[in-house]
Each structure stands twice: as C-alpha cells, then as structure tokens.
Amino acid sequence: MNPCTAPGGTRVPPWKPAQGGQQQQAGAGQDAAAGEEKAPQYSWDQRAKIDPKDYTFSGLKNETVGRLPGKVAGQQFVIQDCENCSIYIFDHSATITIDDCVNCQIFLGPIKGSVFFRDCKDCKCIVACQQFRTRDCRKLEVFLCCATQPIIESSTGMKFGCFQYYYPELALQFKDAGLSIFNNTWSNIHDFTPVSGENNWGLLPETAVVQDYVPLPSSEELKAVRISTDATKSIVPITRGRRQKSSDESCLAVFFAGDYTTANARKLIDEMTGKGFQLVQTKEVLMKAEDAHRVFQQHASEFIPLLEKGPVVALEFNGDGAVEGCQSTINEVFSGTKVFVSESKASASQDVDNFYNFADMQMGM
C-alpha cells in the first residue's frame, strides 16, 4: 500500500507521531481523560514522519552511498547532481529520477513505476523497473529489466544488456514492486528522436561482466548485502533478447499457474541452458480461452481449464534440436506437471510467433 494512501485509496494527511504512547500523569487529568472517548488510532498515524532527505542523494562527489533493504520501502527517490559516485538502492521504490549525474555507477532495485534519467552522461547502471526513460543523456550503459518498452529521447551512445543480479531480499522486492522476473523487454528500445544514418543505441557485448561496470559496494555498511552477479543465480533470467539467434530452430514451453510455476520455469531454464540451448525471451501474462485457441490451437481444450488459476509463464529456447531437447527434459523432470511444449520444429516458430504476438498486444507493446 502506498504509505500516503489509506485503505480504499483516499489520501491522508502527512504522518504524525502517534500521541497515544505516552503515559499521562496520575491524578485528575487521568480521571478526566478516562471519561472521554479515545480517538481511533490508525497504523499510518503511528509511523515516523518521512524526511525527504532520507530519500535523496544530491550534490555528492567521489562518494559511495546507498540504502539497505527495507530502508526505502516503496517511497520515491531522487538522485541529482552527483559526480564520480557509486550509488546503490538495495530496496524497492515507487519512482526514481536521476538528474545531472556524471561518471556514476548506479544500482537501482525494483521500481514499481518509472525511472527517468535526465541530463546524465558516462554512467553505468543496473536497473529493474516498470518503465524506463532517458532524455538528453550521453553514454549510459545499462543492465536492464523493464516490463514495458524502454524509451530513449535526445540521447546518444546508449548501450543495453540484460539485468543480472542477486541478493537474498531481491525476489520479494520484485513482488512488492509488482514486477515479474519474466517480463523483461531490455533489448526492445524505442528511440523517440532517431537520427537518419545514425544509431543512438546498441547492445552491450554478450561477454559483458556486470561487476566490470558496476562494482560491488566498497563501504562497510553496504557490504552487508549478500550480492552475487553470477549469471546462474540472477533473479531475472538472462535472455538473448533481440540478439541474432544461433539457429533457425526455436521451441515454446508454457507453464500454467500453480504453487511451483516460477520454480519449474527456472528449473527448465537451468536444464536447457545447461545443455547448450539459449533462452531467447520469457513472458508472464494472463490468458483467456480465446487466447488459448489462438496460441495452442488444436490442444487448447486441455489447457483452458488451467487458465483460471492465474498467469502463464512462457519461455522461448533456441538451438539445433531445441524442440526434442525441451520435450525430453519436460518428460524427465516435469512428468507430473501440465506443460505446453512445441510438437515439432515446423510448428515451433508459429507457436512462438502466436504466443508473443498475443502477449505483446496484451501488454500494449
């Protein structure tokens, strides 16, 4: 719940410390108070007053600063006028604006709404968000997880890679921010201000190592966060996105909602990538019966009853023999689980197109 919003969505006044915690002096005053009806106390009245300075980094130079898990807790955050700084927000937030920062390394944990970079240059970032936008920026390198199409405007020299990070609190922070680890359009950039004959953005090398761009924090306080940048531990599955596929054979696998959907999807990713196949893209989305007919076609009837339980998770794998490899893995590892998997190489490319065309329309892409 937004801390400034009461249950039911109405705005409430700024928080004030609760008044009911102090003992009254014994005597007549206490007797009088006993006769009065106590005013109701609400949980949002009892929280400490928010100080904007706790949610701002401004005018810093050559510093390492950050916020530990639990310290931002869904508030909005502002970063401005920082130079040569390492900045780490190890928590979820509402929105974050980054203005006029130069040569900074920045980690931003899950952002429920938008992150907006303005007038920044020579920064290296790791970001997870619902919406990503830049304006008047130069030479940003970003490892990104973004649920919607990232947008750049009047920006040049932009480079993007897939978000790759782990610490124990991160999975719950994604949930608190309302983000799915499977909805990541990191490589599908929209340039509002393209220049004929030039390209304002590109992809980071596949061999890019996250720590070479945003080093682990050096301050004692922030070292308490147990970080791993190992690709196999990343909370967000690492996808190829719009990079060139290595094969003309892909395979679609779809898991249906249940207690272990995320774990099952991750297990299949581990099994398939362990066999040398590449994960191209992932998606978590709600489906209706008519969507199932369009995507699963003659097999729709066996999957439609499963759609009421919640969103599906779809995975596209690529590589020679991907269909057979996926089928055998699912039969061996997920024998008791209902999973849609492409039947043949011939039908698989249509399966992939059908599903992702539907999913992109569903998500307004």
C-alpha positions as CSV (number, residue, x, y, z in Angstrom):
1,M,0.0,0.0,0.0
2,N,1.2,3.5,-0.8
3,P,2.2,4.9,2.6
4,C,0.4,8.2,1.7
5,T,-2.9,6.3,1.0
6,A,-5.4,4.9,3.4
7,P,-7.0,1.6,2.7
8,G,-9.6,2.3,0.0
9,G,-7.4,4.8,-1.8
10,T,-8.1,8.1,0.0
11,R,-5.3,10.4,0.6
12,V,-4.4,11.0,4.3
13,P,-2.5,13.9,5.9
14,P,1.2,13.7,6.4
15,W,2.2,11.3,9.1
16,K,2.4,12.5,12.6
17,P,3.9,10.6,15.5
18,A,1.3,8.7,17.4
19,Q,0.1,10.6,20.5
20,G,-1.1,7.6,22.5
21,G,2.1,6.1,23.5
22,Q,3.0,8.4,26.5
23,Q,1.7,7.7,29.9
24,Q,-0.3,10.5,31.4
25,Q,0.5,11.9,34.8
26,A,-1.6,10.2,37.5
27,G,-4.3,12.4,39.0
28,A,-7.3,14.5,38.0
29,G,-6.1,14.7,34.4
30,Q,-6.1,10.9,34.1
31,D,-9.6,10.7,35.5
32,A,-10.9,13.3,33.1
33,A,-9.2,11.5,30.2
34,A,-10.8,8.3,31.2
35,G,-14.2,9.8,30.8
36,E,-13.5,10.9,27.2
37,E,-13.9,8.6,24.2
38,K,-10.4,7.8,22.8
39,A,-9.9,9.0,19.2
40,P,-9.2,6.0,16.9
41,Q,-5.6,5.4,16.0
42,Y,-4.6,4.2,12.6
43,S,-1.5,2.4,11.6
44,W,-0.5,5.2,9.2
45,D,-0.7,7.8,12.0
46,Q,1.8,5.8,14.1
47,R,4.6,5.8,11.5
48,A,7.6,8.1,11.8
49,K,7.4,11.3,9.8
50,I,9.0,11.0,6.3
51,D,12.1,13.2,5.8
52,P,12.7,13.8,2.1
53,K,16.5,14.0,2.8
54,D,16.3,10.2,3.6
55,Y,15.2,9.6,0.0
56,T,17.6,11.9,-1.8
57,F,21.2,11.8,-2.9
58,S,22.2,15.3,-4.0
59,G,25.4,17.2,-4.8
60,L,27.7,14.3,-4.0
61,K,31.3,13.9,-5.3
62,N,33.6,10.9,-5.1
63,E,31.4,9.0,-2.6
64,T,30.0,5.6,-2.2
65,V,26.4,5.8,-0.8
66,G,23.3,3.6,-0.7
67,R,20.2,2.3,1.1
68,L,20.0,-1.1,2.6
69,P,17.0,-3.5,2.1
70,G,14.0,-2.1,4.0
71,K,15.2,1.5,4.1
72,V,13.3,2.8,1.1
73,A,10.2,0.6,1.4
74,G,8.3,1.8,-1.7
75,Q,8.9,5.5,-1.4
76,Q,10.0,7.7,-4.3
77,F,13.7,8.5,-4.5
78,V,15.7,11.4,-6.1
79,I,19.3,11.3,-7.3
80,Q,20.8,14.5,-8.6
81,D,24.0,16.4,-9.3
82,C,26.3,13.6,-8.4
83,E,29.8,13.1,-9.9
84,N,32.2,10.1,-9.7
85,C,29.9,8.3,-7.2
86,S,28.8,4.7,-6.6
87,I,25.2,4.6,-5.6
88,Y,23.2,1.6,-4.5
89,I,19.5,1.4,-3.8
90,F,19.0,-2.2,-2.4
91,D,15.3,-1.8,-2.0
92,H,12.1,-1.4,-3.9
93,S,10.8,2.1,-4.6
94,A,7.8,3.9,-6.2
95,T,9.7,6.1,-8.8
96,I,13.2,7.3,-9.2
97,T,14.5,10.3,-11.0
98,I,18.2,10.7,-11.8
99,D,19.3,14.2,-13.0
100,D,22.6,15.7,-14.0
101,C,24.8,12.9,-12.8
102,V,28.2,12.3,-14.4
103,N,30.5,9.3,-14.3
104,C,28.5,7.4,-11.7
105,Q,27.9,3.7,-11.1
106,I,24.3,3.1,-10.0
107,F,22.3,0.1,-8.8
108,L,18.5,0.6,-8.5
109,G,16.4,-2.2,-7.0
110,P,12.9,-2.9,-8.3
111,I,10.9,0.3,-9.2
112,K,7.1,0.0,-9.2
113,G,6.7,2.8,-11.6
114,S,9.1,4.7,-13.8
115,V,12.8,5.5,-13.7
116,F,13.8,8.7,-15.6
117,F,17.4,9.7,-16.4
118,R,17.8,13.3,-17.5
119,D,21.0,15.1,-18.5
120,C,23.3,12.3,-17.4
121,K,26.5,11.2,-19.0
122,D,29.1,8.5,-18.7
123,C,27.1,6.4,-16.2
124,K,26.9,2.7,-15.8
125,C,23.7,1.3,-14.2
126,I,21.8,-1.8,-13.2
127,V,18.1,-1.1,-13.1
128,A,14.8,-3.0,-12.6
129,C,11.6,-1.1,-13.3
130,Q,8.1,-0.9,-14.9
131,Q,9.0,2.0,-17.2
132,F,12.5,3.2,-18.3
133,R,13.1,6.5,-19.9
134,T,16.1,8.8,-20.7
135,R,16.2,12.3,-22.0
136,D,19.3,14.4,-23.0
137,C,21.7,11.6,-21.9
138,R,25.0,10.6,-23.3
139,K,26.9,7.3,-22.9
140,L,24.8,5.4,-20.5
141,E,25.5,1.6,-20.2
142,V,22.5,-0.1,-18.5
143,F,21.9,-3.7,-17.4
144,L,18.1,-3.5,-17.6
145,C,14.9,-5.4,-16.5
146,C,11.9,-3.4,-17.8
147,A,8.3,-4.6,-18.0
148,T,7.4,-2.2,-20.9
149,Q,9.3,-0.9,-23.9
150,P,12.3,1.2,-22.8
151,I,12.3,4.7,-24.3
152,I,15.2,7.0,-25.1
153,E,14.8,10.6,-26.2
154,S,17.5,13.0,-27.4
155,S,20.1,10.5,-26.1
156,T,23.2,9.1,-27.7
157,G,25.7,6.4,-27.1
158,M,23.3,4.3,-25.1
159,K,24.1,0.6,-24.5
160,F,21.9,-2.1,-23.0
161,G,22.3,-5.5,-21.5
162,C,20.1,-7.9,-19.6
163,F,19.7,-7.4,-15.8
164,Q,21.9,-9.8,-13.9
165,Y,21.9,-9.6,-10.1
166,Y,21.1,-11.5,-6.9
167,Y,20.8,-10.8,-3.2
168,P,18.5,-12.6,-0.8
169,E,15.9,-9.9,-0.4
170,L,15.6,-9.1,-4.2
171,A,12.9,-11.7,-5.1
172,L,10.5,-10.3,-2.5
173,Q,11.3,-6.7,-3.6
174,F,10.3,-7.6,-7.2
175,K,7.0,-8.9,-5.8
176,D,6.5,-5.8,-3.6
177,A,7.1,-3.6,-6.7
178,G,4.5,-5.6,-8.7
179,L,7.2,-6.7,-11.2
180,S,7.5,-10.2,-12.8
181,I,11.0,-11.5,-13.3
182,F,9.8,-13.0,-16.6
183,N,8.7,-9.7,-18.2
184,N,11.8,-8.1,-19.4
185,T,12.0,-6.2,-22.7
186,W,15.5,-4.9,-22.1
187,S,16.6,-5.0,-25.8
188,N,13.4,-3.7,-27.4
189,I,14.3,0.0,-27.3
190,H,12.2,2.8,-28.7
191,D,14.1,5.9,-29.8
192,F,11.8,8.9,-29.8
193,T,14.3,11.0,-31.7
194,P,16.1,8.8,-34.3
195,V,18.8,10.5,-36.5
196,S,18.9,9.3,-40.1
197,G,22.0,7.2,-40.8
198,E,22.9,7.0,-37.1
199,N,22.1,4.7,-34.3
200,N,21.7,6.2,-30.8
201,W,21.7,2.9,-29.0
202,G,23.1,-0.6,-29.2
203,L,23.6,-3.8,-27.1
204,L,26.4,-4.4,-24.7
205,P,28.7,-7.3,-25.6
206,E,27.4,-10.7,-24.7
207,T,30.6,-11.2,-22.7
208,A,30.0,-8.1,-20.6
209,V,30.6,-8.7,-16.9
210,V,28.3,-6.8,-14.6
211,Q,30.9,-6.2,-11.9
212,D,33.2,-4.5,-14.5
213,Y,30.5,-1.9,-15.0
214,V,29.0,-1.5,-11.5
215,P,31.5,-2.9,-8.9
216,L,30.3,-4.4,-5.7
217,P,30.0,-1.7,-2.9
218,S,33.1,-0.9,-1.0
219,S,31.6,0.7,2.1
220,E,31.3,-1.5,5.2
221,E,27.6,-0.7,5.6
222,L,26.7,-1.8,2.1
223,K,28.9,-4.9,2.2
224,A,26.3,-6.4,4.5
225,V,24.2,-7.1,1.4
226,R,25.0,-10.6,0.2
227,I,25.3,-9.9,-3.5
228,S,26.1,-12.3,-6.4
229,T,26.5,-11.3,-10.0
230,D,26.8,-15.0,-11.1
231,A,24.6,-15.4,-14.2
232,T,23.2,-18.7,-12.9
233,K,22.0,-17.0,-9.7
234,S,20.4,-13.9,-11.2
235,I,16.9,-13.3,-10.0
236,V,15.9,-12.3,-13.6
237,P,16.6,-15.0,-16.2
238,I,19.2,-13.9,-18.6
239,T,17.8,-13.7,-22.1
240,R,19.3,-13.1,-25.6
241,G,16.5,-10.6,-26.4
242,R,17.0,-9.2,-29.9
243,R,20.4,-10.6,-30.4
244,Q,20.9,-12.7,-33.5
245,K,19.7,-16.3,-32.9
246,S,22.2,-19.0,-33.3
247,S,19.8,-21.4,-35.0
248,D,16.6,-21.4,-37.1
249,E,15.0,-23.8,-34.6
250,S,13.2,-22.4,-31.5
251,C,10.8,-24.1,-29.1
252,L,8.0,-22.7,-26.9
253,A,7.3,-24.0,-23.5
254,V,4.4,-22.7,-21.4
255,F,3.9,-23.4,-17.6
256,F,0.5,-22.8,-16.1
257,A,-0.3,-21.1,-12.7
258,G,0.3,-23.2,-9.6
259,D,2.4,-23.3,-6.5
260,Y,5.6,-24.0,-8.3
261,T,5.3,-22.2,-11.6
262,T,8.3,-19.9,-11.1
263,A,10.5,-22.7,-9.7
264,N,9.5,-25.0,-12.5
265,A,10.2,-22.4,-15.1
266,R,13.6,-21.7,-13.6
267,K,14.4,-25.4,-13.4
268,L,13.7,-25.8,-17.1
269,I,15.8,-22.8,-17.9
270,D,18.7,-24.3,-15.9
271,E,18.3,-27.7,-17.6
272,M,18.1,-26.3,-21.1
273,T,20.9,-23.8,-20.9
274,G,23.0,-26.5,-19.2
275,K,22.5,-28.5,-22.4
276,G,23.8,-25.6,-24.5
277,F,20.4,-24.1,-25.6
278,Q,19.8,-20.4,-25.4
279,L,17.0,-18.6,-23.6
280,V,15.7,-16.0,-26.1
281,Q,12.7,-14.5,-24.2
282,T,10.3,-15.1,-21.3
283,K,6.9,-13.7,-20.5
284,E,4.3,-13.9,-17.7
285,V,0.8,-13.0,-18.8
286,L,-2.9,-13.8,-18.2
287,M,-4.7,-15.7,-20.9
288,K,-8.3,-16.1,-21.8
289,A,-10.0,-19.0,-23.6
290,E,-9.9,-17.2,-26.9
291,D,-6.2,-16.5,-26.5
292,A,-5.6,-20.2,-25.8
293,H,-7.3,-21.2,-29.0
294,R,-5.1,-18.8,-31.0
295,V,-1.9,-19.9,-29.3
296,F,-2.4,-23.6,-28.5
297,Q,-4.8,-24.3,-31.4
298,Q,-5.9,-27.9,-31.5
299,H,-4.5,-28.5,-28.0
300,A,-6.4,-25.5,-26.5
301,S,-9.2,-27.6,-24.8
302,E,-6.8,-29.4,-22.5
303,F,-5.2,-26.1,-21.2
304,I,-8.2,-23.8,-21.0
305,P,-9.3,-25.1,-17.5
306,L,-5.8,-24.2,-16.2
307,L,-6.0,-20.6,-17.2
308,E,-8.4,-19.6,-14.4
309,K,-5.7,-20.2,-11.8
310,G,-3.5,-17.2,-12.9
311,P,-0.9,-16.1,-15.4
312,V,1.1,-18.4,-17.6
313,V,4.9,-18.3,-17.9
314,A,6.2,-18.8,-21.4
315,L,9.8,-19.5,-22.4
316,E,11.4,-19.5,-25.9
317,F,14.6,-21.6,-26.3
318,N,16.8,-21.6,-29.4
319,G,19.3,-24.0,-30.8
320,D,19.6,-27.0,-33.1
321,G,17.4,-29.8,-31.6
322,A,15.7,-27.4,-29.2
323,V,12.2,-29.0,-29.6
324,E,13.4,-32.5,-28.9
325,G,15.7,-31.3,-26.1
326,C,12.8,-29.4,-24.5
327,Q,10.3,-32.3,-24.9
328,S,12.7,-34.9,-23.3
329,T,13.6,-32.6,-20.4
330,I,10.0,-31.9,-19.6
331,N,9.1,-35.6,-19.8
332,E,12.0,-36.5,-17.5
333,V,11.9,-33.6,-15.0
334,F,8.2,-32.4,-15.0
335,S,6.3,-35.7,-15.6
336,G,3.5,-34.8,-13.2
337,T,3.1,-31.2,-14.5
338,K,0.9,-30.0,-17.3
339,V,3.2,-28.1,-19.7
340,F,2.6,-27.0,-23.3
341,V,5.6,-27.6,-25.5
342,S,6.0,-27.3,-29.3
343,E,5.5,-30.5,-31.1
344,S,7.9,-30.1,-34.0
345,K,10.5,-27.7,-35.5
346,A,7.9,-26.9,-38.2
347,S,5.2,-25.8,-35.7
348,A,7.5,-24.3,-33.2
349,S,8.2,-21.0,-34.9
350,Q,4.5,-20.5,-35.4
351,D,3.9,-21.3,-31.7
352,V,6.5,-18.6,-30.7
353,D,5.0,-16.0,-33.0
354,N,1.4,-16.8,-31.9
355,F,2.2,-16.5,-28.2
356,Y,4.5,-13.4,-28.3
357,N,2.2,-11.5,-30.7
358,F,-0.7,-12.2,-28.3
359,A,1.5,-11.3,-25.2
360,D,2.7,-8.0,-26.8
361,M,-0.8,-7.0,-27.6
362,Q,-1.9,-7.9,-24.1
363,M,0.8,-5.7,-22.6
364,G,0.3,-2.8,-25.0
365,M,3.7,-3.2,-26.7
